[in-house]
Amino acid sequence: MKRQELWSAVVVCTCIAVCLAFIPSSWAEKPIELTFSVFFPPTHAHAVASMDMAKEIETRSNGRVKITVFPGGTLTKAPAVYAGVVDGISDMGHSVFAYTRGRFPMMEAIDLPFGYPSGKVASRVAYEFYNAMNPKELKDVKVLSIHAHGPSVLAAKKDVNSLDDIKGLKVRCTGLSSKLAEYLGAAPVAMPQNAAYAALQKGVVEGTFCPIETLKGWKQGEVIDHVIESKALGYTTSMFVVMNKKKYEALPEDIQQIFDEVGAEWVEKYGQVWDDADQEGRQFVEELGRNIHGLSAEEEAKWEKAIHPVIEEYQKKVEKKGLPGVQAVKLIQELLAQ
């Protein structure tokens, strides 16, 4: 009897072992759960792009990774997204370098008015610049993706056709675009994008420097009357998707590779989103009946001359800190020429 019981136990154990061997790893393993803080509002094309990025990582991991996205600054506000990732408040974060002014001196170079023709070009240049320079300021996170918008415009409540018109105009801006405002004679008002609508509506600011997509994506076209285009405003605003370094390093190597590959692929995807959104933004303000125009050739030359010192000032400032400002500007110009 004992022998029969022993044999039955052996058979049962063998069956259990065989069954366990055939259970998919995605069933046997508990998913790696991560949080992703995104400053864009949930309906914005870039919030959607970030959600798609998270889904792509989940799909390629065969369910071994689960990412919960918190759009609209619901987990960490726009200026706190980067620090939130470093401190572990969120595992991943998507926001703007310029919202933490002074923390990213090398990445500031990307935002200078080099005359970026499109979001795809600006995003490629920004990502390649990061890879080439490998700045120390980003050593406390794992950089997954970097992107940047296409050329900016001045969206204002009053029409602007000259330097005299913009003089003293209260313009919402961030980072180095505040320097453009100063050199053009405007009054810069540092403010994140998500505060601009109410500020324009209430008259706290009279205009905003932004890519034209913002006028639809953030609905700001509803509270402005004029859109002024100029090569002098051909700056960009670079943005990051980063991950908590310890969380990344704790991932299995094959999962790390998925994050690396998807992050690199999303540089172009984010760039294309910018370009598509710019087209939609232009159409949006046209349908609202807003006045869109450029400057006269004579006035355009004045604006470009007025903002030229911004690049030289940047180089001098970062060189004094022992950072390669001249090299940074040269590299960006070379990448743009490719």
SENUMAR-574903 format. One record per atom (N, C-alpha, C, O, CB): residue in three letters; x, y, z. Coordinates in steps of 0.05 Angstrom, whole numbers, plus 5000, padded with zeros to 4 digits. Atoms other than C-alpha are relative to their C-alpha. Glycine has a CB too. Example, Ala and Ser with C-alpha at 12.3 -4.5 7.8 and 13.67 -1.06 7.14 Angstrom:
2
ALA501849765000ALA524649105156ALA501850245000ALA503950245013ALA498050015025SER498449764999SER527349795143SER498550225014SER499550445018SER500950094971
// end
This chain:
338
MET501749765000MET500050005000MET501850255000MET501350444985MET498150005024LYS498249774998LYS505650475019LYS501450054973LYS501850274964LYS502049965022ARG498749985025ARG509150314954ARG498250134979ARG499050304963ARG501049734990GLN501949895019GLN502850484914GLN499550305005GLN499450454986GLN497349855003GLU500349714993GLU501951144952GLU502450164991GLU502250384981GLU499650035030LEU497649875008LEU509151314939LEU500150044969LEU500850264959LEU502549845008TRP500149985029TRP508351164865TRP498050214990TRP498650364972TRP499449724988SER502149815007SER502051584861SER501150295004SER500550474988SER497449965016ALA498949734994ALA505652174893ALA502150084979ALA502250314971ALA501450005028VAL498049945021VAL511352114843VAL498750094974VAL499550274961VAL501849754996VAL501449945025VAL506452114785VAL498850285001VAL499050434982VAL497849794995VAL501249744997VAL502752724812VAL502150234998VAL501650434985VAL498550025027CYS497949805001CYS509153114823CYS501150044972CYS501750264964CYS502349935020THR499049995027THR511552944754THR498150154982THR499050324966THR500549714989CYS502149865016CYS505053184723CYS500150305005CYS499950464987CYS497249895006ILE499949714993ILE505453844761ILE502550134988ILE502350354977ILE500150035031ALA497549885011ALA512653954739ALA499850044970ALA500650244959ALA502449825006VAL500449985029VAL510853814666VAL498250234993VAL498750384975VAL498949744989CYS501949785005CYS504954294669CYS501250275005CYS500850454989CYS497649975019LEU498749744994LEU509054844701LEU502050074978LEU502450314971LEU501549985026ALA498149955021ALA514254764646ALA498750124975ALA500050264960ALA501549744992PHE501449905023PHE509054924594PHE498350265005PHE497150364986PHE498249794989ILE501349754995ILE506055534629ILE501650234988ILE504050254994ILE499550045031PRO498549775012PRO507956164589PRO501250175022PRO500150215043PRO498250174983SER498549834980SER513056604624SER498450245008SER498650335031SER502750084989SER501649774993SER508157184620SER497949945021SER496950125034SER498750114975TRP501850084980TRP503456774664TRP501449965027TRP500550035048TRP498549744992ALA498550084975ALA508756544713ALA501350245013ALA501550255038ALA502249804993GLU498749764989GLU512157224721GLU498050225006GLU496150264991GLU502250094981LYS501649764994LYS508957824754LYS501150224983LYS503550274982LYS500250075030PRO499049795017PRO509258404705PRO501650215015PRO501050275038PRO497650134986ILE498549774989ILE514258964717ILE498250244996ILE497750334974ILE502850044985GLU501949775002GLU509559544733GLU501550265004GLU503050315023GLU497949975022LEU498649745000LEU511960244717LEU498050234997LEU495850194986LEU502150014978THR501749765003THR508960944720THR501450204980THR503950214980THR499450145027PHE498949825021PHE509861464664PHE498550275003PHE496250294996PHE499649884972SER501149744997SER508662204679SER500450174974SER502750204965SER501250155024VAL499949855025VAL506962614616VAL498750275005VAL496450295015VAL498649854977PHE501149744994PHE505963364620PHE497950094979PHE496250264986PHE502250215000PHE502049935019PHE501863414556PHE497249915009PHE496949715022PHE500649874972PRO502750094993PRO494263394565PRO499249754985PRO500449694964PRO497950234993PRO500650275011PRO491062714549PRO499249994971PRO499749804957PRO497949875016THR500950005028THR488062924482THR502250104981THR501850084957THR497550164998HIS497949895018HIS494463244456HIS501449774985HIS501849554996HIS502150165017ALA498750215017ALA497962864400ALA502449885012ALA503049655008ALA500750124973HIS497650114988HIS504262794440HIS499549845025HIS501049665032HIS501950225008ALA500950184979ALA500662504500ALA499249734988ALA499949524998ALA497650135016VAL500850255014VAL497662004451VAL502549854991VAL502649604993VAL498250064976ALA497550125010ALA504661874422ALA501449865023ALA502549645020ALA501850204987SER498850124977SER507261734492SER498549755010SER499749555018SER500350205023MET501750244993MET501461264507MET500649774980MET500849544988MET497050074999ASP499350205021ASP503060904441ASP502849885005ASP503249645001ASP499950134972MET497350104993MET510360854462MET499849805023MET501149595021MET501850245008ALA500450184977ALA508260534528ALA498849734991ALA499749524999ALA498350135022LYS501350245010LYS503760044491LYS501949834983LYS501949584985LYS497550074983GLU498150145017GLU509259864442GLU502049855018GLU502749625011GLU501550194982ILE498250144981ILE514059694500ILE498649765012ILE499849555014ILE501050205022GLU501550224988GLU508659274532GLU499749774980GLU500049534987GLU497250105009THR500550215020THR507258904467THR502649844994THR502649604993THR499050134974ARG497550145006ARG514558754452ARG501149845023ARG502649655019ARG502250214992SER499150164976SER515658504523SER498249765005SER498649615024SER500050185024ASN501950224997ASN509858014513ASN498750005028ASN498249795040ASN501549734996GLY501549974975GLY506358284575GLY501850005025GLY500750015047GLY498149785002ARG498350004976ARG512458264620ARG500350285012ARG501250315035ARG502849894992VAL499949734990VAL512159024627VAL497250124997VAL495850094977VAL502150174984LYS502649855000LYS505959434645LYS500650295008LYS501750345030LYS497949875019ILE499449724995ILE506360194641ILE497450155003ILE495750154985ILE501750124977THR502349834995THR501060644671THR500850294994THR502550405007THR498949975029VAL499449735009VAL501061334637VAL498250205015VAL495850165017VAL499750034970PHE501449794986PHE499161954676PHE500350264984PHE502350414989PHE501050045030PRO499749765016PRO497962524625PRO499150255015PRO497850235036PRO498549974974GLY501049754989GLY496563254639GLY501150085026GLY499950245041GLY497149985003GLY498749924975GLY501363314697GLY498649905025GLY498850035046GLY500350295001THR501650104977THR496862904742THR501849865021THR500949835044THR497949814991LEU498250134981LEU502762544774LEU502250195010LEU502650225034LEU501349754988THR498149794994THR508063084771THR499650234980THR499250184957THR503049904999LYS500449775017LYS507263794744LYS502450034981LYS504649934986LYS499650255016ALA498049975022ALA511163994681ALA502850065010ALA504749935002ALA499150204981PRO497349934991PRO517064334716PRO501349795019PRO503749795023PRO500050275014ALA499050204980ALA517663754766ALA500349724989ALA501049545004ALA498250005024VAL500050285011VAL517363164718VAL502849885002VAL503149655010VAL499150014971TYR497350115000TYR524963084712TYR500949925028TYR501849705032TYR502050204988ALA499350064973ALA526263134786ALA498449775011ALA499349615028ALA499750255018GLY501850224991GLY520362664798GLY501049734991GLY500849545005GLY497250044989VAL498850255009VAL523762134756VAL502549945016VAL502949715024VAL500750024969VAL497550054985VAL530462224791VAL499349915028VAL500749735039VAL501650275002ASP500750064972ASP527062184859ASP498249765003ASP497549675025ASP498650245013GLY501650244999GLY522761584840GLY497050055004GLY495549865010GLY500949835022ILE502949954998ILE515961934843ILE498649874976ILE496449764979ILE499550315001SER500950165023SER514961664773SER502449854989SER504749934993SER498750194978ASP497950165012ASP518961144736ASP501050114974ASP503350084967ASP499149714996MET499349885026MET518761504669MET498750285000MET496850335014MET499049824976GLY501049735001GLY517562224651GLY500450134973GLY502450084959GLY501250175021HIS500049865026HIS516062664590HIS499450295005HIS497150365012HIS498049874980SER500549714996SER516963414594SER502150164985SER503350064966SER500150075030VAL498449815015VAL521064014571VAL502550075016VAL502450135040VAL498450254994PHE497549924987PHE528464154587PHE499850285011PHE500750335034PHE502349974981ALA500049714993ALA527264904590ALA498350065024ALA498550285035ALA499150164977TYR501749954976TYR522064834646TYR501650005026TYR500750095046TYR497849805001THR498250004977THR527864724693THR502550164992THR504650054987THR500849715010ARG498049835012ARG532065314672ARG502649995016ARG502650015041ARG499050294999GLY497350004987GLY539565274686GLY500949725006GLY503349685011GLY500050165024ARG499250274993ARG539564524699ARG501249854977ARG502849664981ARG497649845011PHE499150145023PHE541064314628PHE501550194981PHE500650244958PHE497749864985PRO498649795016PRO546264814601PRO500849904972PRO500850064953PRO502550095014MET499350105027MET548564364543MET497649964982MET497750034959MET501649745003MET502450045016MET541664174520MET498650264993MET497050274974MET498049825015GLU501049745007GLU539864914520GLU500850084972GLU499450234958GLU500950215020ALA499049925027ALA543964974456ALA498049934978ALA497850074958ALA502749874995ILE501950095020ILE538664584418ILE497850224995ILE496950254972ILE498749745009ASP502349815002ASP533465134432ASP500750264986ASP498950424980ASP499050065027LEU499149755013LEU537565684399LEU498750044972LEU498049844960LEU503150014998PRO501449955026PRO534666014336PRO501849944976PRO502850124963PRO499250304999PHE498450085023PHE538265614283PHE498349984974PHE499449914953PHE501349735006GLY501650015024GLY532365634235GLY499149714993GLY499249634970GLY501450114977TYR500950275005TYR529764924243TYR497650004981TYR495750154984TYR499249865027PRO502250005020PRO525364754183PRO497649835007PRO495449874996PRO501249904974SER502350184994SER521064204215SER500549865027SER502749875038SER499649794977GLY499750154976GLY519763794276GLY501749754997GLY503249685016GLY497349925010LYS498450245005LYS522863164246LYS503050075000LYS504649925012LYS499249874974VAL497249925001VAL529363534232VAL500950085027VAL503150005036VAL500450234979ALA499349914973ALA529463874300ALA500449775019ALA502249765035ALA498050205011SER499950244982SER528163204335SER502549844994SER503849755013SER497549834997ARG497750165008ARG533562844296ARG502650145010ARG504350015022ARG500249964970VAL497649854992VAL538663394310VAL500349995030VAL502549955041VAL499750304991ALA499950004971ALA536863414384ALA501049735011ALA502649725029ALA497250075012TYR499350274991TYR537562664393TYR502949934993TYR504449825009TYR498149794988GLU497250055008GLU544062614353GLU502050175016GLU504250095022GLU500350054970PHE498349824984PHE546863214391PHE500449885028PHE502749875038PHE498750285002TYR499850134974TYR545362864457TYR501949764999TYR503749745016TYR497249915010ASN498350245002ASN548662214435ASN502950084995ASN504749945006ASN499149824977ALA497249925006ALA554862584409ALA501350145024ALA503650095030ALA500050184976MET498949844978MET555763054469MET499949855026MET501649895044MET498550265002ASN500350164976ASN553362564523ASN500450185025ASN502150135042ASN502149775001PRO499649804978PRO552463144573PRO499749895028PRO497949725033PRO498150234996LYS500050094972LYS553863034647LYS497350065013LYS496549925032LYS502350125015GLU502549914987GLU547363394664GLU497849794999GLU495849815013GLU499150264988LEU502050215003LEU543462774643LEU500949735010LEU499749525003LEU499249984970LYS498850254990LYS547662254678LYS498349875022LYS498649635028LYS502750045011ASP501550114977ASP542562164735ASP497449874991ASP495749795007ASP499350225020VAL502350145011VAL537261864688VAL500949834977VAL503149854967VAL497750204992LYS499650145026LYS536661384630LYS498450154979LYS495950164981LYS499149705003VAL501449865022VAL534961784568VAL498949804980VAL500449644969VAL501850214986LEU501350185019LEU529961404525LEU499650144973LEU500150024952LEU497449905011SER500649865025SER528061924473SER500250305004SER499750405026SER497249934990ILE499949715000ILE528962664456ILE498750094974ILE499049984953ILE502950115003HIS501249895024HIS524863084408HIS499750305003HIS500150415025HIS497349874994ALA500249714999ALA523663804390ALA498150094978ALA497849964957ALA502850134996HIS502049905019HIS518364214354HIS501250154976HIS503650224977HIS498050175014GLY499149855023GLY518864564287GLY500150305006GLY499950385030GLY498149954976PRO499749714995PRO519565324278PRO497750125015PRO495450045012PRO500350144973SER502049884983SER515865764326SER498850254986SER499850344966SER501250085027VAL501449765009VAL511166354315VAL499550185024VAL499850095047VAL497449944985LEU501049824979LEU508966954355LEU496950014997LEU495950114977LEU501250294999ALA502949995000ALA501566864371ALA499250225020ALA499950215044ALA498749725008ALA500449764983ALA498867524399ALA497150104998ALA495650034979ALA501950224992LYS502649885000LYS492567894417LYS499950254983LYS497750334974LYS499150065029LYS499949775018LYS494868504377LYS501949944977LYS503649764980LYS500950265016ASP498350055023ASP498068524309ASP502850115004ASP503150325016ASP498750124974VAL497249914998VAL505568584304VAL501349984972VAL501349784959VAL501649815020ASN498749985026ASN509168814241ASN502850115000ASN504150124980ASN498350174981SER497449884998SER515469124267SER501149985028SER499749895047SER499950304992LEU498850004973LEU520369174325LEU498650205018LEU498450175042LEU503050064998ASP501549804984ASP516569794347ASP497549885012ASP496749945034ASP499450254983ASP502550124991ASP510169384352ASP500449805023ASP498749775041ASP498749854977ILE499650214980ILE513268834395ILE501350125025ILE501449985046ILE501949784989LYS498749874977LYS516769324442LYS498250005024LYS496050125023LYS501050284993GLY501650004975GLY514269204513GLY497849805001GLY496449785022GLY498950275005LEU502250205001LEU509468654492LEU500649785020LEU502849665019LEU499649894971LYS499650214980LYS508568154549LYS499649734986LYS497449654978LYS498050035024VAL500050245015VAL510467494516VAL500649765018VAL502749755031VAL502050014976ARG499550254986ARG509866804548ARG502349854985ARG502249824961ARG497549825002CYS497850155012CYS516266414536CYS501349825021CYS500749835045CYS502150194988THR498550184982THR520865884566THR502949994991THR503550024968THR498749725000GLY497250055006GLY528265784570GLY501250224983GLY500950464989GLY500449744985LEU498649805016LEU532366124516LEU498150174983LEU499050384973LEU501949854982SER501949835015SER526166384480SER499550265015SER498750465003SER497449864995SER500249754985SER525966894536SER502150204992SER501750444993SER500149955031LYS497949825010LYS532467164510LYS499250124973LYS499850364968LYS502749844996LEU501049895025LEU529367244441LEU498150235005LEU498350444992LEU498649784983ALA501949794993ALA523867644472ALA501450255009ALA500750475001ALA498149905023GLU498549774990GLU528868094507GLU501350154977GLU501150394975GLU502149915020TYR498549875021TYR533068224445TYR498150134979TYR498950324965TYR501749804986LEU502049885018LEU526768364404LEU498650245013LEU497050385000LEU498049804991GLY501249774986GLY524668874457GLY497549945014GLY496250125026GLY499550224980ALA502450084985ALA518868484486ALA500649965029ALA502949985038ALA498849744988ALA499750064971ALA517668344560ALA499449715005ALA497149635005ALA498050195017PRO500450294997PRO518767604571PRO498649935027PRO499250045048PRO502649854999VAL501450104976VAL514167234621VAL500449705000VAL499249564984VAL497050095000ALA499550294998ALA516766544641ALA497549865009ALA496349935030ALA502449945019MET502650144993MET510866064641MET499949744984MET500549744960MET497650194993PRO500450255014PRO509565334624PRO497650024981PRO495850194985PRO499649775019GLN502049995021GLN505065184565GLN497149975011GLN495250095001GLN500549784980ASN502750054990ASN499264934607ASN498850235015ASN496450225023ASN500149765018ALA501149774986ALA498465614640ALA499450234980ALA498450444987ALA501950105021ALA500149785020ALA498566024575ALA497150084993ALA496650314989ALA501549924975TYR502749945009TYR491165964556TYR498750215019TYR497750415010TYR498349754999ALA501349824981ALA488566284620ALA501550275001ALA500250485004ALA500049875028ALA498449754999ALA494266804620ALA499350184976ALA499150424979ALA503049945000LEU500849855023LEU492467014549LEU497150115003LEU496550344996LEU500249834974GLN502849934997GLN485067014564GLN499650235020GLN497950415015GLN498449765010LYS500349804980LYS485967454626LYS501750244996LYS501550445011LYS500649885027GLY498349775005GLY491067924596GLY502650005016GLY504050215017GLY498550245004VAL497550024985VAL496767694641VAL502450024981VAL504450144987VAL500249745017VAL498149975022VAL500767614576VAL498450084976VAL496050044974VAL501649734995GLU501249905025GLU499367914508GLU500749844976GLU499649884954GLU500750294995GLY499250175022GLY502667394465GLY501649765011GLY502249755034GLY501750164980THR498450244992THR506466734466THR501749914977THR500949924953THR498149785008PHE498350135020PHE512366434429PHE499449705002PHE499549585023PHE503150065006CYS500750285000CYS510365734408CYS500049894972CYS499850044953CYS497349965014PRO500650115026PRO509965244351PRO497150034993PRO495450045012PRO500849704999ILE502849945007ILE503565354312ILE498149785009ILE495749835012ILE499850044970GLU501750224991GLU500964664333GLU498750065027GLU496549975034GLU501649745001THR500949944973THR500264944404THR497350144999THR495750125018THR502050175015LEU502549845001LEU494565394381LEU497649824997LEU495349915003LEU500250194976LYS502250204999LYS490364764370LYS500349815023LYS498449775038LYS499949854973GLY499550204980GLY493564264417GLY499350105028GLY498349955045GLY502849925000TRP500749884973TRP492764734477TRP497750204998TRP497250345017TRP502550135011LYS502349835005LYS486865114446LYS500650305002LYS498750465005LYS497849935020GLN499349724997GLN490665774450GLN499250174977GLN499050424980GLN503050025005GLY501049855023GLY488265974381GLY497450145007GLY496650334993GLY499749824977GLU502649884993GLU481666134415GLU500350275014GLU498550445014GLU498549825019VAL499649754984VAL484766704456VAL502150184989VAL503250355003VAL500749925029ILE498249825013ILE489367034406ILE498750094974ILE496749974965ILE502949874994ASP501249905025ASP487867434342ASP501950004977ASP501150024954ASP498950285005HIS498049975021HIS494367454303HIS502349805003HIS503049735026HIS501250295000VAL497750195000VAL499966964284VAL502150124981VAL501650164957VAL499149714990ILE497849875016ILE506567264261ILE502349804996ILE503349685016ILE501050255015GLU497950195006GLU511766834226GLU502550154992GLU502450354978GLU499149814976SER497449875006SER519167004222SER502249805003SER502149635021SER500550255018LYS497750184998LYS525666634210LYS501550055027LYS502849875037LYS502050044977ALA498849934974ALA528166994273ALA498949835022ALA500149805043ALA499750305006LEU501350174980LEU523366554311LEU500449704994LEU499049545005LEU497050075002GLY499550285007GLY526165914281GLY501649855021GLY503349695015GLY501649994974TYR498850164978TYR528265654349TYR498249765005TYR496149734993TYR500350185026THR501750224992THR525665014379THR500049985030THR501350135044THR501149744987THR500050074971THR524164734448THR500449705002THR498749554993THR497350095015SER499450294999SER527364064463SER498749875025SER498450005046SER503049965001MET501550144979MET523763544505MET501249725004MET502649624986MET497049984992PHE498750254993PHE525662904539PHE497949795008PHE495749855017PHE501950045023VAL501450234987VAL522962214555VAL502349855014VAL504049735002VAL498549814979VAL497850124984VAL527261944612VAL498849805019VAL496449795024VAL501550225015MET500850214981MET527161364661MET501850015024MET504150075022MET500149724986ASN498450024976ASN529361284732ASN502349804996ASN501949574986ASN498249905024LYS497650165007LYS536461014727LYS500049735014LYS500749535001LYS502550165006LYS500050254985LYS535860484781LYS497949814990LYS498449574988LYS499650055030LYS502150175011LYS529360224753LYS500849884973LYS500449654968LYS497450174996TYR499050115026TYR532460164684TYR502149795004TYR502049584991TYR501150234983GLU497850184995GLU538659824710GLU499149745012GLU500549535010GLU502250125017ALA501150244988ALA534359324748ALA498549824981ALA497849604987ALA498250085023LEU501550165020LEU530859094685LEU501849784988LEU504249814987LEU499050194977PRO498550215015PRO532958444650PRO501150124975PRO500050314964PRO498249754994GLU498649895024GLU537758574592GLU498250014976GLU498350214961GLU502549854994ASP501750005024ASP532658374539ASP497850225002ASP497050324981ASP498849734996ILE502049794996ILE527558864569ILE501350274996ILE500150454985ILE498749985028GLN498649755004GLN532759414571GLN500350064970GLN500050294961GLN502849985013GLN499749975029GLN533959294497GLN497450104987GLN497550264968GLN500949744987ILE502649915010ILE526559384483ILE499650305005ILE498850444987ILE497749845012PHE500349714993PHE526460054519PHE501950174982PHE501150384972PHE500750055030ASP498149855016ASP532760274481ASP499050024971ASP499150244959ASP502749855000GLU500950005028GLU529960074413GLU497550174995GLU497450334977GLU499449714991VAL502449845003VAL523060374423VAL500550295004VAL499550464989VAL497849905020GLY499449724995GLY525861014452GLY501350134975GLY500650354968GLY501950035024ALA498649905024ALA530461104391ALA498050034977ALA498150234962ALA502349824992GLU502049995021GLU524760954343GLU498150235003GLU497150354984GLU498549744998TRP502049804995TRP520161454376TRP501150294996TRP499550474996TRP499049985029VAL498949735007VAL524962044361VAL498750094974VAL497650324973VAL503149994997GLU501249935026GLU522462044289GLU497050025002GLU495750194990GLU500849804979LYS502950004997LYS515361884310LYS499050265013LYS497150385005LYS499049765016TYR500649754987TYR515162474358TYR500350234980TYR498650414979TYR501750045025GLY499549795020GLY518162914303GLY497850024980GLY496950244973GLY502649954987GLN502250005019GLN512862704254GLN497450105012GLN495850234999GLN499649714988VAL502449904986VAL507462834305VAL500150315001VAL498050444997VAL499949895029TRP499749705000TRP510163554311TRP499150114973TRP497650304971TRP502850085006ASP500649895027ASP509763654235ASP497149974993ASP495950154982ASP501849864980ASP502850045005ASP502863354229ASP498350205016ASP496450315007ASP499149715007ALA501549824982ALA500463764288ALA500250294991ALA498450454994ALA501049975029ASP499749735010ASP503364404258ASP498050054977ASP496950274975ASP502950044990GLN501949975022GLN499164294196GLN497250035010GLN495650205001GLN500149764981GLU502749994988GLU492964174238GLU499750275015GLU497550395015GLU499649775020GLY500149754985GLY494664784281GLY499550244981GLY497950424987GLY502550055016ARG500349795020ARG495165234220ARG497150004990ARG495850214987ARG501949974976GLN502850025010GLN488464974194GLN498050105021GLN496050235015GLN499449714992PHE501749924978PHE485365084262PHE499750305003PHE497550405005PHE501149885027VAL500249704997VAL487165824267VAL498950134975VAL497650344977VAL502850115006GLU501249895025GLU485265934194GLU497049985002GLU495550174994GLU501149854976GLU502950034998GLU478365654208GLU498850195021GLU496550265019GLU499449715008LEU500949814980LEU477866114269LEU500050294988LEU499150475001LEU501749995025GLY499949735013GLY479166694221GLY502250185010GLY502150425007GLY497450145004ARG497849844990ARG485666914254ARG501850104978ARG501949984956ARG501649835020ASN498349875020ASN490467364217ASN502849885002ASN504249905022ASN500250315006ILE497350135001ILE496866974196ILE501650144979ILE500750174956ILE499749704994HIS498349875020HIS502567344162HIS502950005009HIS503649955032HIS499050294996GLY497149974995GLY510067434157GLY500750295003GLY498950475005GLY501649874978LEU499049734999LEU514368054160LEU501050094973LEU501649934955LEU502250035021SER498849895024SER516768514105SER503049925000SER504149865021SER499750314998ALA497250085002ALA523768344079ALA501850185017ALA503750095029ALA500950014971GLU498549814984GLU526468974111GLU499849955030GLU501849955045GLU499150294994GLU500550054972GLU523368814178GLU501249735009GLU502249705031GLU497150025007GLU498950274995GLU525468084174GLU503050025006GLU504049905025GLU499549814977ALA497149974996ALA532768294168ALA500650135027ALA502550065040ALA501150184977LYS499649874974LYS532068744229LYS499649805023LYS501149805042LYS498050245003TRP500550204979TRP529168174271TRP502349805002TRP503149735024TRP497349864994GLU497850205000GLU534567684250GLU502650125012GLU504049995026GLU500649904972LYS497749864989LYS539968194266LYS499750045031LYS501750025045LYS500450284987ALA500549954971ALA536768344334ALA500549755017ALA501449785040ALA497250095004ILE499850244983ILE536867614357ILE502749864997ILE503249675012ILE497749814994HIS497450145004HIS543767424331HIS501749975025HIS503049775028HIS501550144978PRO498350024976PRO547367584396PRO499249775020PRO500849705037PRO499950265015VAL500950224982VAL543267034431VAL501949764999VAL502649655019VAL497149914993ILE498250235004ILE547766494402ILE502750065012ILE503949895026ILE500249924970GLU497449934989GLU554166854419GLU500050025030GLU501949935044GLU501050274988GLU500349974971GLU551767004489GLU500049725013GLU501249675034GLU497550155008TYR500150284989TYR550166264500TYR502849885000TYR503649765021TYR498149834982GLN497450125002GLN557066054477GLN501850115023GLN503249955036GLN501350064973LYS498349884980LYS560566544524LYS499249915028LYS500949855045LYS499850314998LYS501050074974LYS556166364583LYS500849725008LYS501849675030LYS496950025001VAL499450274993VAL557265614580VAL503049955000VAL504049785015VAL498649804982GLU497150035000GLU564665674563GLU501250095027GLU503149985036GLU501250164977LYS499049904974LYS565566064628LYS499549795022LYS500949785042LYS498550265008LYS500550224981LYS562665454664LYS501749764994LYS501549555007LYS497049924998GLY498350225006GLY567865014632GLY498749804981GLY499749574979GLY501049875024LEU501550185018LEU562964714582LEU500550084971LEU501050324966LEU497050005006PRO499249945028PRO564164664506PRO497750134984PRO496450004968PRO500749744986GLY502249855014GLY559165194482GLY500650044971GLY498850014954GLY499650265013VAL499349965029VAL562865344417VAL499749744985VAL498649734963VAL503050114998GLN500250265013GLN563364604401GLN497049924997GLN496349804976GLN501449785017ALA502950075001ALA555864514416ALA498750144977ALA497250024962ALA498650085026VAL501349855022VAL553765064368VAL501049904973VAL499449874954VAL500750305002LYS498950115025LYS558464804314LYS498849744992LYS498149694969LYS503049985002LEU501250275005LEU555764094321LEU497150034990LEU496349894971LEU500149835025ILE502849975009ILE548564324315ILE499850104972ILE498250014956ILE498550195019GLN500049895027GLN550064724253GLN500849784980GLN499749774958GLN501950244998GLU499250225017GLU553564114223GLU497749804996GLU497249704974GLU502549865010LEU502250195001LEU547663654240LEU497750114983LEU496449964969LEU499149935028LEU502149885016LEU542764144209LEU500750004970LEU498949984954LEU499650295009ALA499249995028ALA546764164145ALA499949724987ALA500049714962ALA502950114998GLN500050275011GLN546363404136GLN497349944986GLN497049724976GLN500449795023
// end
